Amino acid sequence: MNDLFFTMIKEQFDWGWAGADKSYVAGYVKNGIITAEQYQEIVGESYVAQV
């Protein structure tokens, strides 16, 4: 199921859907939906957790 979420989030970010920005993708990492490595693959930058 994780691969399905990854693909969905990547497509939303790539297509520029409303609200699909870096903070949107980071929210999925924070909630454990995707990994930090997947975040980097989607946005092209390393994930840095917000404290």
C-alpha distance matrix in Angstrom:
0.0 3.8 5.4 5.2 6.5 8.7 10.1 10.8 12.5 14.3 15.7 16.9 18.6 20.1 21.4 22.9 21.6 23.5 22.5 20.0 22.0 21.7 21.8 19.1 16.7 18.3 17.4 13.7 14.7 17.1 14.7 12.3 9.4 10.3 13.0 16.6 16.5 13.9 16.2 19.1 17.6 17.1 20.5 22.5 23.7 23.0 21.4 24.1 23.3 25.5 27.6
3.8 0.0 3.8 5.4 5.2 6.1 8.7 9.9 10.6 12.1 14.3 15.4 16.5 18.1 19.9 21.2 20.3 22.2 20.7 18.0 19.5 18.7 19.0 16.6 13.8 15.1 14.7 10.9 11.4 14.1 12.3 9.5 6.7 6.7 9.2 12.8 12.7 10.2 12.6 15.4 14.3 14.0 17.3 19.1 20.1 19.3 17.6 20.4 19.8 22.2 24.4
5.4 3.8 0.0 3.8 5.5 5.0 6.1 8.5 9.9 10.4 12.2 14.2 15.3 16.1 18.1 19.9 19.4 21.9 20.9 17.8 19.4 18.8 19.8 17.4 14.4 16.3 16.5 12.8 13.4 16.6 15.2 12.7 9.6 8.4 10.5 13.6 12.6 9.7 12.5 14.8 12.8 12.6 16.2 17.9 19.5 19.2 18.2 21.5 21.5 24.1 26.6
5.2 5.4 3.8 0.0 3.8 5.4 5.2 6.2 8.6 9.9 10.7 12.4 14.3 15.3 16.5 18.4 17.4 19.8 19.2 16.5 18.7 18.8 19.7 16.7 14.3 16.8 16.5 12.9 14.5 17.4 15.6 13.8 10.2 10.0 13.0 16.0 15.4 12.1 14.1 16.8 14.7 13.6 17.1 19.3 21.1 21.2 20.0 23.2 23.0 25.1 27.7
6.5 5.2 5.5 3.8 0.0 3.8 5.5 5.0 6.0 8.4 9.9 10.5 12.2 14.0 15.3 16.5 15.3 17.2 16.2 13.5 15.6 15.6 16.1 13.1 10.9 13.3 12.7 9.2 11.2 14.0 12.3 10.9 7.1 7.4 10.8 13.7 13.9 10.5 11.7 14.8 13.5 11.9 14.9 17.6 18.9 19.0 17.3 20.2 19.8 21.6 24.2
8.7 6.1 5.0 5.4 3.8 0.0 3.8 5.5 5.3 6.0 8.6 10.0 10.6 12.0 14.1 15.4 15.1 17.4 16.2 13.0 14.4 13.9 15.1 12.7 9.7 12.1 12.6 9.3 10.3 13.8 13.0 11.3 8.0 6.3 8.9 11.2 10.8 7.1 8.7 11.5 9.8 8.5 11.9 14.1 15.7 15.9 14.8 18.1 18.3 20.5 23.4
10.1 8.7 6.1 5.2 5.5 3.8 0.0 3.8 5.6 5.1 6.1 8.6 10.0 10.4 12.0 14.1 13.9 16.8 16.5 13.2 15.1 15.4 17.1 14.4 11.8 14.8 15.5 12.5 13.9 17.3 16.5 15.0 11.5 10.1 12.5 14.5 13.5 9.8 11.3 13.4 10.9 9.3 12.8 15.0 17.3 18.2 17.6 21.0 21.6 23.6 26.7
10.8 9.9 8.5 6.2 5.0 5.5 3.8 0.0 3.8 5.5 5.3 6.3 8.7 10.0 10.6 12.3 11.2 13.9 13.7 10.9 13.5 14.5 15.8 12.6 10.8 14.2 14.2 11.5 13.9 16.8 15.7 15.0 11.3 10.9 14.0 15.9 15.7 12.0 12.5 15.1 13.2 10.6 13.5 16.4 18.5 19.5 18.5 21.5 21.7 23.2 26.2
12.5 10.6 9.9 8.6 6.0 5.3 5.6 3.8 0.0 3.8 5.5 5.1 6.2 8.5 9.9 10.6 9.9 12.1 11.2 8.0 10.1 10.8 12.0 9.1 7.1 10.6 10.9 8.7 11.0 13.9 13.5 13.2 10.0 9.1 12.0 13.3 13.5 9.9 9.5 12.3 11.1 8.0 10.4 13.7 15.3 16.3 15.1 18.0 18.2 19.6 22.8
14.3 12.1 10.4 9.9 8.4 6.0 5.1 5.5 3.8 0.0 3.8 5.5 5.2 6.0 8.5 9.9 10.5 13.3 12.8 9.2 10.5 10.9 13.2 11.0 8.5 11.9 13.3 11.3 12.7 16.0 16.2 15.5 12.5 10.5 12.5 13.2 12.5 8.9 8.8 10.6 8.5 5.5 8.3 11.1 13.5 15.1 14.7 18.1 19.1 20.7 24.2
15.7 14.3 12.2 10.7 9.9 8.6 6.1 5.3 5.5 3.8 0.0 3.8 5.4 5.0 5.9 8.4 8.7 12.1 12.7 9.4 11.6 13.1 15.4 12.8 11.2 14.9 15.9 14.0 16.0 19.1 18.9 18.5 15.2 13.8 16.1 17.0 16.3 12.7 12.5 14.1 11.8 8.8 11.1 13.8 16.6 18.6 18.3 21.5 22.4 23.8 27.3
16.9 15.4 14.2 12.4 10.5 10.0 8.6 6.3 5.1 5.5 3.8 0.0 3.8 5.6 5.3 6.1 5.3 8.4 9.0 6.1 9.0 11.2 12.9 10.1 9.5 13.4 13.9 12.7 15.2 17.8 17.6 17.9 14.8 14.1 16.7 17.3 17.4 13.9 12.9 14.9 13.5 9.9 11.2 14.6 16.8 18.7 17.9 20.7 21.3 22.1 25.5
18.6 16.5 15.3 14.3 12.2 10.6 10.0 8.7 6.2 5.2 5.4 3.8 0.0 3.8 5.5 5.1 6.4 9.0 8.7 5.1 6.4 8.2 10.7 8.8 7.9 11.5 12.9 12.3 14.1 16.8 17.4 17.8 15.2 13.7 15.6 15.4 15.5 12.4 10.7 12.2 11.2 7.4 7.8 11.2 13.3 15.6 15.2 17.9 19.0 19.9 23.5
20.1 18.1 16.1 15.3 14.0 12.0 10.4 10.0 8.5 6.0 5.0 5.6 3.8 0.0 3.8 5.5 8.0 11.2 11.8 8.6 9.5 11.1 14.1 12.6 11.3 14.7 16.5 15.6 17.1 20.1 20.8 20.7 17.9 16.0 17.6 17.4 16.7 13.6 12.5 13.1 11.2 7.9 8.7 11.2 14.1 16.9 17.2 20.3 21.8 22.9 26.6
21.4 19.9 18.1 16.5 15.3 14.1 12.0 10.6 9.9 8.5 5.9 5.3 5.5 3.8 0.0 3.8 5.6 9.2 11.0 8.6 10.5 13.1 15.7 13.6 13.3 16.9 18.1 17.4 19.5 22.2 22.5 22.7 19.8 18.5 20.5 20.6 20.1 16.9 15.7 16.7 14.9 11.5 12.1 14.8 17.6 20.3 20.4 23.2 24.4 25.2 28.8
22.9 21.2 19.9 18.4 16.5 15.4 14.1 12.3 10.6 9.9 8.4 6.1 5.1 5.5 3.8 0.0 3.8 6.4 8.0 6.2 7.7 10.9 13.1 11.5 12.0 15.3 16.5 16.5 18.7 20.9 21.5 22.3 19.8 18.7 20.7 20.3 20.5 17.5 15.5 16.7 15.7 12.0 11.6 14.6 16.7 19.5 19.3 21.6 22.7 23.0 26.5
21.6 20.3 19.4 17.4 15.3 15.1 13.9 11.2 9.9 10.5 8.7 5.3 6.4 8.0 5.6 3.8 0.0 3.8 6.2 5.4 8.4 11.9 13.2 10.7 11.9 15.4 15.6 15.6 18.4 20.3 20.3 21.5 18.7 18.4 20.9 21.1 21.6 18.4 16.6 18.4 17.6 13.8 13.8 17.3 19.1 21.4 20.5 22.7 23.2 23.2 26.6
23.5 22.2 21.9 19.8 17.2 17.4 16.8 13.9 12.1 13.3 12.1 8.4 9.0 11.2 9.2 6.4 3.8 0.0 3.8 5.6 8.1 11.9 12.3 10.0 12.3 15.3 15.0 15.9 18.8 20.0 20.1 21.9 19.6 19.6 22.2 22.2 23.3 20.3 18.0 20.1 19.8 16.0 15.5 19.0 20.2 22.3 21.1 22.7 22.8 22.2 25.3
22.5 20.7 20.9 19.2 16.2 16.2 16.5 13.7 11.2 12.8 12.7 9.0 8.7 11.8 11.0 8.0 6.2 3.8 0.0 3.8 5.7 9.1 8.8 6.6 9.5 12.0 11.6 13.0 15.8 16.6 17.0 19.1 17.2 17.3 19.7 19.5 21.1 18.4 15.7 18.0 18.4 14.7 13.9 17.5 18.1 19.8 18.1 19.4 19.3 18.5 21.6
20.0 18.0 17.8 16.5 13.5 13.0 13.2 10.9 8.0 9.2 9.4 6.1 5.1 8.6 8.6 6.2 5.4 5.6 3.8 0.0 3.8 7.0 7.9 5.4 6.9 10.1 10.5 11.1 13.6 15.3 15.8 17.2 15.0 14.6 16.8 16.6 17.8 15.0 12.5 14.7 14.7 11.0 10.5 14.2 15.2 17.0 15.6 17.5 17.8 17.8 21.2
22.0 19.5 19.4 18.7 15.6 14.4 15.1 13.5 10.1 10.5 11.6 9.0 6.4 9.5 10.5 7.7 8.4 8.1 5.7 3.8 0.0 3.8 5.6 5.2 6.5 8.7 10.1 11.5 13.1 14.6 16.0 17.5 15.9 14.9 16.4 15.3 16.7 14.5 11.4 12.9 13.8 10.3 8.6 12.1 12.4 14.4 13.2 14.8 15.6 15.4 18.9
21.7 18.7 18.8 18.8 15.6 13.9 15.4 14.5 10.8 10.9 13.1 11.2 8.2 11.1 13.1 10.9 11.9 11.9 9.1 7.0 3.8 0.0 3.8 5.4 5.2 6.0 8.6 10.2 10.8 12.2 14.4 15.6 14.7 13.2 13.9 12.2 13.8 12.3 8.7 10.1 11.8 9.0 6.7 9.9 9.3 10.9 9.5 11.1 12.1 12.3 16.0
21.8 19.0 19.8 19.7 16.1 15.1 17.1 15.8 12.0 13.2 15.4 12.9 10.7 14.1 15.7 13.1 13.2 12.3 8.8 7.9 5.6 3.8 0.0 3.8 5.4 4.9 6.2 8.9 9.8 10.2 12.3 14.3 13.9 13.3 14.2 12.9 15.3 14.0 10.5 12.6 14.6 12.0 10.2 13.3 12.1 12.6 10.3 10.8 10.7 10.0 13.5
19.1 16.6 17.4 16.7 13.1 12.7 14.4 12.6 9.1 11.0 12.8 10.1 8.8 12.6 13.6 11.5 10.7 10.0 6.6 5.4 5.2 5.4 3.8 0.0 3.8 5.5 5.3 7.1 9.3 10.2 11.2 13.1 11.9 11.8 13.7 13.4 15.6 13.4 10.5 13.3 14.5 11.4 10.7 14.3 13.9 14.6 12.3 13.5 13.0 12.8 16.0
16.7 13.8 14.4 14.3 10.9 9.7 11.8 10.8 7.1 8.5 11.2 9.5 7.9 11.3 13.3 12.0 11.9 12.3 9.5 6.9 6.5 5.2 5.4 3.8 0.0 3.8 5.3 5.4 6.9 9.0 10.2 11.1 9.7 8.7 10.3 10.0 11.9 9.6 6.8 9.8 11.0 8.2 8.1 11.6 11.4 11.9 9.7 11.9 11.9 12.8 16.1
18.3 15.1 16.3 16.8 13.3 12.1 14.8 14.2 10.6 11.9 14.9 13.4 11.5 14.7 16.9 15.3 15.4 15.3 12.0 10.1 8.7 6.0 4.9 5.5 3.8 0.0 3.8 5.3 5.1 6.2 8.7 9.9 9.9 8.9 9.5 8.5 11.3 10.2 7.0 9.9 12.1 10.3 9.6 12.3 11.0 10.4 7.3 8.6 8.1 9.0 12.4
17.4 14.7 16.5 16.5 12.7 12.6 15.5 14.2 10.9 13.3 15.9 13.9 12.9 16.5 18.1 16.5 15.6 15.0 11.6 10.5 10.1 8.6 6.2 5.3 5.3 3.8 0.0 3.8 5.4 5.0 6.2 8.6 8.6 9.2 10.8 10.9 13.9 12.5 10.0 13.3 15.1 13.1 12.9 15.9 14.8 14.1 10.8 11.5 9.8 9.9 12.6
13.7 10.9 12.8 12.9 9.2 9.3 12.5 11.5 8.7 11.3 14.0 12.7 12.3 15.6 17.4 16.5 15.6 15.9 13.0 11.1 11.5 10.2 8.9 7.1 5.4 5.3 3.8 0.0 3.8 5.4 5.1 6.2 5.1 5.8 8.3 9.5 12.1 10.1 8.6 12.3 13.5 11.7 12.6 15.5 15.0 14.2 11.2 12.9 11.5 12.7 15.2
14.7 11.4 13.4 14.5 11.2 10.3 13.9 13.9 11.0 12.7 16.0 15.2 14.1 17.1 19.5 18.7 18.4 18.8 15.8 13.6 13.1 10.8 9.8 9.3 6.9 5.1 5.4 3.8 0.0 3.8 5.4 5.1 5.8 5.0 5.6 6.2 9.4 8.5 7.1 10.4 12.3 11.5 12.2 14.4 13.2 11.6 8.4 10.0 8.8 10.8 13.3
17.1 14.1 16.6 17.4 14.0 13.8 17.3 16.8 13.9 16.0 19.1 17.8 16.8 20.1 22.2 20.9 20.3 20.0 16.6 15.3 14.6 12.2 10.2 10.2 9.0 6.2 5.0 5.4 3.8 0.0 3.8 5.6 7.8 8.4 8.7 9.0 12.6 12.3 10.5 13.6 15.9 14.9 15.1 17.3 15.6 13.7 10.0 10.2 7.6 8.8 10.5
14.7 12.3 15.2 15.6 12.3 13.0 16.5 15.7 13.5 16.2 18.9 17.6 17.4 20.8 22.5 21.5 20.3 20.1 17.0 15.8 16.0 14.4 12.3 11.2 10.2 8.7 6.2 5.1 5.4 3.8 0.0 3.8 5.7 8.0 9.6 11.2 14.3 13.3 12.3 15.8 17.4 16.3 17.1 19.6 18.5 16.8 13.3 13.9 11.4 12.3 13.7
12.3 9.5 12.7 13.8 10.9 11.3 15.0 15.0 13.2 15.5 18.5 17.9 17.8 20.7 22.7 22.3 21.5 21.9 19.1 17.2 17.5 15.6 14.3 13.1 11.1 9.9 8.6 6.2 5.1 5.6 3.8 0.0 3.8 5.6 6.8 9.3 12.0 11.1 11.2 14.5 15.8 15.3 16.8 18.8 17.9 16.0 12.9 14.2 12.2 14.1 15.6
9.4 6.7 9.6 10.2 7.1 8.0 11.5 11.3 10.0 12.5 15.2 14.8 15.2 17.9 19.8 19.8 18.7 19.6 17.2 15.0 15.9 14.7 13.9 11.9 9.7 9.9 8.6 5.1 5.8 7.8 5.7 3.8 0.0 3.8 7.0 10.0 11.9 9.9 10.3 13.9 14.4 13.4 15.4 17.9 17.7 16.5 13.8 15.8 14.4 16.3 18.3
10.3 6.7 8.4 10.0 7.4 6.3 10.1 10.9 9.1 10.5 13.8 14.1 13.7 16.0 18.5 18.7 18.4 19.6 17.3 14.6 14.9 13.2 13.3 11.8 8.7 8.9 9.2 5.8 5.0 8.4 8.0 5.6 3.8 0.0 3.8 6.9 8.2 6.1 7.0 10.4 10.7 10.3 12.6 14.5 14.6 13.4 11.2 13.8 13.3 15.8 18.2
13.0 9.2 10.5 13.0 10.8 8.9 12.5 14.0 12.0 12.5 16.1 16.7 15.6 17.6 20.5 20.7 20.9 22.2 19.7 16.8 16.4 13.9 14.2 13.7 10.3 9.5 10.8 8.3 5.6 8.7 9.6 6.8 7.0 3.8 0.0 3.8 5.3 5.1 6.3 8.8 9.8 10.6 12.4 13.5 13.0 11.0 9.1 11.8 11.7 14.8 17.1
16.6 12.8 13.6 16.0 13.7 11.2 14.5 15.9 13.3 13.2 17.0 17.3 15.4 17.4 20.6 20.3 21.1 22.2 19.5 16.6 15.3 12.2 12.9 13.4 10.0 8.5 10.9 9.5 6.2 9.0 11.2 9.3 10.0 6.9 3.8 0.0 3.8 5.4 4.9 6.3 8.7 9.9 10.6 11.1 9.8 7.4 5.6 8.4 9.2 12.6 15.2
16.5 12.7 12.6 15.4 13.9 10.8 13.5 15.7 13.5 12.5 16.3 17.4 15.5 16.7 20.1 20.5 21.6 23.3 21.1 17.8 16.7 13.8 15.3 15.6 11.9 11.3 13.9 12.1 9.4 12.6 14.3 12.0 11.9 8.2 5.3 3.8 0.0 3.8 5.4 5.1 6.3 8.8 10.2 9.9 9.5 7.7 7.7 11.1 12.6 16.1 18.8
13.9 10.2 9.7 12.1 10.5 7.1 9.8 12.0 9.9 8.9 12.7 13.9 12.4 13.6 16.9 17.5 18.4 20.3 18.4 15.0 14.5 12.3 14.0 13.4 9.6 10.2 12.5 10.1 8.5 12.3 13.3 11.1 9.9 6.1 5.1 5.4 3.8 0.0 3.8 5.3 4.9 6.2 8.7 9.5 10.2 9.6 9.2 12.8 14.0 16.9 19.9
16.2 12.6 12.5 14.1 11.7 8.7 11.3 12.5 9.5 8.8 12.5 12.9 10.7 12.5 15.7 15.5 16.6 18.0 15.7 12.5 11.4 8.7 10.5 10.5 6.8 7.0 10.0 8.6 7.1 10.5 12.3 11.2 10.3 7.0 6.3 4.9 5.4 3.8 0.0 3.8 5.4 5.1 6.1 7.7 7.6 7.3 6.4 10.0 11.3 13.9 17.2
19.1 15.4 14.8 16.8 14.8 11.5 13.4 15.1 12.3 10.6 14.1 14.9 12.2 13.1 16.7 16.7 18.4 20.1 18.0 14.7 12.9 10.1 12.6 13.3 9.8 9.9 13.3 12.3 10.4 13.6 15.8 14.5 13.9 10.4 8.8 6.3 5.1 5.3 3.8 0.0 3.8 5.4 5.5 4.9 4.9 5.0 6.3 10.0 12.5 15.3 18.6
17.6 14.3 12.8 14.7 13.5 9.8 10.9 13.2 11.1 8.5 11.8 13.5 11.2 11.2 14.9 15.7 17.6 19.8 18.4 14.7 13.8 11.8 14.6 14.5 11.0 12.1 15.1 13.5 12.3 15.9 17.4 15.8 14.4 10.7 9.8 8.7 6.3 4.9 5.4 3.8 0.0 3.8 5.9 5.5 7.7 8.7 10.0 13.8 16.0 18.7 22.1
17.1 14.0 12.6 13.6 11.9 8.5 9.3 10.6 8.0 5.5 8.8 9.9 7.4 7.9 11.5 12.0 13.8 16.0 14.7 11.0 10.3 9.0 12.0 11.4 8.2 10.3 13.1 11.7 11.5 14.9 16.3 15.3 13.4 10.3 10.6 9.9 8.8 6.2 5.1 5.4 3.8 0.0 3.8 5.9 8.2 10.0 10.4 14.0 15.9 18.0 21.6
20.5 17.3 16.2 17.1 14.9 11.9 12.8 13.5 10.4 8.3 11.1 11.2 7.8 8.7 12.1 11.6 13.8 15.5 13.9 10.5 8.6 6.7 10.2 10.7 8.1 9.6 12.9 12.6 12.2 15.1 17.1 16.8 15.4 12.6 12.4 10.6 10.2 8.7 6.1 5.5 5.9 3.8 0.0 3.8 5.6 8.3 9.1 12.2 14.5 16.2 19.9
22.5 19.1 17.9 19.3 17.6 14.1 15.0 16.4 13.7 11.1 13.8 14.6 11.2 11.2 14.8 14.6 17.3 19.0 17.5 14.2 12.1 9.9 13.3 14.3 11.6 12.3 15.9 15.5 14.4 17.3 19.6 18.8 17.9 14.5 13.5 11.1 9.9 9.5 7.7 4.9 5.5 5.9 3.8 0.0 3.8 7.0 9.3 12.5 15.5 17.6 21.2
23.7 20.1 19.5 21.1 18.9 15.7 17.3 18.5 15.3 13.5 16.6 16.8 13.3 14.1 17.6 16.7 19.1 20.2 18.1 15.2 12.4 9.3 12.1 13.9 11.4 11.0 14.8 15.0 13.2 15.6 18.5 17.9 17.7 14.6 13.0 9.8 9.5 10.2 7.6 4.9 7.7 8.2 5.6 3.8 0.0 3.8 6.5 9.1 12.4 14.5 18.0
23.0 19.3 19.2 21.2 19.0 15.9 18.2 19.5 16.3 15.1 18.6 18.7 15.6 16.9 20.3 19.5 21.4 22.3 19.8 17.0 14.4 10.9 12.6 14.6 11.9 10.4 14.1 14.2 11.6 13.7 16.8 16.0 16.5 13.4 11.0 7.4 7.7 9.6 7.3 5.0 8.7 10.0 8.3 7.0 3.8 0.0 3.8 6.4 9.8 12.5 15.7
21.4 17.6 18.2 20.0 17.3 14.8 17.6 18.5 15.1 14.7 18.3 17.9 15.2 17.2 20.4 19.3 20.5 21.1 18.1 15.6 13.2 9.5 10.3 12.3 9.7 7.3 10.8 11.2 8.4 10.0 13.3 12.9 13.8 11.2 9.1 5.6 7.7 9.2 6.4 6.3 10.0 10.4 9.1 9.3 6.5 3.8 0.0 3.8 6.4 9.3 12.5
24.1 20.4 21.5 23.2 20.2 18.1 21.0 21.5 18.0 18.1 21.5 20.7 17.9 20.3 23.2 21.6 22.7 22.7 19.4 17.5 14.8 11.1 10.8 13.5 11.9 8.6 11.5 12.9 10.0 10.2 13.9 14.2 15.8 13.8 11.8 8.4 11.1 12.8 10.0 10.0 13.8 14.0 12.2 12.5 9.1 6.4 3.8 0.0 3.8 6.4 9.3
23.3 19.8 21.5 23.0 19.8 18.3 21.6 21.7 18.2 19.1 22.4 21.3 19.0 21.8 24.4 22.7 23.2 22.8 19.3 17.8 15.6 12.1 10.7 13.0 11.9 8.1 9.8 11.5 8.8 7.6 11.4 12.2 14.4 13.3 11.7 9.2 12.6 14.0 11.3 12.5 16.0 15.9 14.5 15.5 12.4 9.8 6.4 3.8 0.0 3.8 6.3
25.5 22.2 24.1 25.1 21.6 20.5 23.6 23.2 19.6 20.7 23.8 22.1 19.9 22.9 25.2 23.0 23.2 22.2 18.5 17.8 15.4 12.3 10.0 12.8 12.8 9.0 9.9 12.7 10.8 8.8 12.3 14.1 16.3 15.8 14.8 12.6 16.1 16.9 13.9 15.3 18.7 18.0 16.2 17.6 14.5 12.5 9.3 6.4 3.8 0.0 3.8
27.6 24.4 26.6 27.7 24.2 23.4 26.7 26.2 22.8 24.2 27.3 25.5 23.5 26.6 28.8 26.5 26.6 25.3 21.6 21.2 18.9 16.0 13.5 16.0 16.1 12.4 12.6 15.2 13.3 10.5 13.7 15.6 18.3 18.2 17.1 15.2 18.8 19.9 17.2 18.6 22.1 21.6 19.9 21.2 18.0 15.7 12.5 9.3 6.3 3.8 0.0
